[in-house]
Amino acid sequence: GQWYRRAYNDNGDPLGSVTNSECQIDCIAQAWAVISGAAPEDKAKTAMWSSYHKLVLHDKALINLLTPPFSQTQPSPGYIQNYPQGVRENGGQYTHGAVWAVIAWAKLGEGNLANELFRMINPIYHTQTQREAQIYRVEPYVMAADVYSAPPYAGRGGWSWYTGSASWMYQAGLEWILGIRRQRDHLILKPCISEHWPQYKVNYRFGKSLYEITVNNSHQKQSGLKSLILDGKELDPKEARIPLKDDGEKHQIIAEL
């Protein structure tokens, strides 16, 4: 197969299968196959590429949760089928799933794709012109829980201000693209960025200490540290574990992709 199934109904029939006329592929199953670590790498990449080709709508700048939408499926999959086609979970962008796709690509080391999709679902890029703002019609500075994919409202944002996808978006950017993850008294630094980023810097506070992080990318890579230095001392770039101390001092971290 080219992707993972989403579920089975009470009759044992699959959802999210090539045999389905509705909900043939679902974003969540592909993303979480990667995030969970359950999928072998080759199958994980195949599934994510299937998701990319079938669910990412570049002309509308959104990532559908599933396609085609539910309409006549029996037995009914539930309330999802009560939504109009292309609205919310029923074939629109349900933003939790879209962010999980970003994280999945980052876990696979595909920085270009992770950054492309992160930018695609970033609300600020849906309102760069007056025409775009009239289509999107919700705030450009908060995440929308969903974005409609069907005419006449394709590209319109849905519920905003309350969605948990906002915190997932923050995590995708900080922990999976910039690659900064806290594990108890260590910082893990595993960037997954666009190969076109020459450098980025982050100031990280730990108690009263300040860690000034610089990541250089002169070789135009997407992931995989080549070197890691903390206050002049070399650390293992593969483990990328940086010990944290609340000593009130300023510390320098320099990493090279």
Summary of the structure (lengths in Angstrom):
residues: 257
radius of gyration: 20.3
end to end distance: 34.5
largest distance: 64.2
contacts: 827
relative contact order: 0.10
helix: 30%
strand: 25%
